[in-house]
Amino acid sequence: MIQERTATSVRADGAELVIGFEGEAPSAAQAVLLLDAAGHLVGVDLGGEGFGRTVVMLGPHEAVASQRGSTVVVRPGELRVPAAAARALPNPYL
């Protein structure tokens, strides 16, 4: 079972991509960016085992076409993805 969090916002803070979400998430350092066929960010898989696996989704799971590893910083209510703003914005899912 995966714990899914829905993204509530996405914005740039310099070169960082900042994704707002509701609920809690693990403080993962390594994550997997979930991308659609055009390279837009659909979600972020924060990993974990069993019930501890968490994803923050901007779009539908069906839109995921590829994955790319990334380092993220998890803070209460937001994910920060370094050097990702230029590739991820604008985002068609929010």
N, C-alpha and C positions, 0 to 999 in steps of 0.2 A: 504494500500500500504506500502510495506517495502522498505526502502532505503538500497540497497545492495552495499557494498564495496568489491572489490576483494583483497585478500591478495596478496602481492608481495614478501614477504619473511617470513621465520620463523626461529628463532635461539634461542639458550639458552644464558642467561646472568646469570651465576651462576645457581641457582635453578629456576629462572624466565624464563618463555617462552615469547619471544618478537615477536610479529606479526606485520610486516610492511604492510601498506595499503595506497592506494591513496584516496584523498578526506577527508572530515571532518566527524567526528563522535561525538556524545554527550559524555560528561564527566561522564559516568555511573560508579558508584562504584560497583553495583551488576549486574551481567550478567549471562547468561546461556551458558555453553559450549555445543556445538553440536557434538556428537561423533558417529562414525560408529560402526558396530557390533564388530570390533576388538579393539575398544577403541581409535582409532586414532581421532585426532581433525579435524573436518570437517568445523567448523565455530564457531563464537561467536555472540550470540544474545545480543545486548546491551539494548534491551527493548525500551520503549517509547510507546506512544499512536499514533494511526493513522499514518499520514505521518512522524511523529517523530521517528518511530521505525526503528532501524538500525541494520543490521547484517554485519559482516565481514566474508566472506566465503573463505575457502581454497580449498574446493571441492564442488561437486554437492549436491544440497538439497536432492536428492534422496538417497544419501548415509547415511543420518542421521538416526540412529537407537535408540539413547538414548540422554538424556540431563542431565547435572549436574550443579548445581548452583556454582558460583565462584565470588570472588572479582577480579576486574580488575582495572588497572590504564590506563586511556586514555590520551595520549599525542599527539601532532600534528604528524600524520603519523604513529603512532604505538600504539599497545595495549600491556600492560604488565600483565601477569597472574602469580601471585606468586605461587611458589612450583608446577609448572606444567611441567617443562621442561623434567623431567625424564619420565613422562607418555606420552608426546606428540611427542617426537622425537625418531627415525626419522619419518618424516611425508610423507606419500605416495602421497599427493595431490599437493605438490610444488616441 
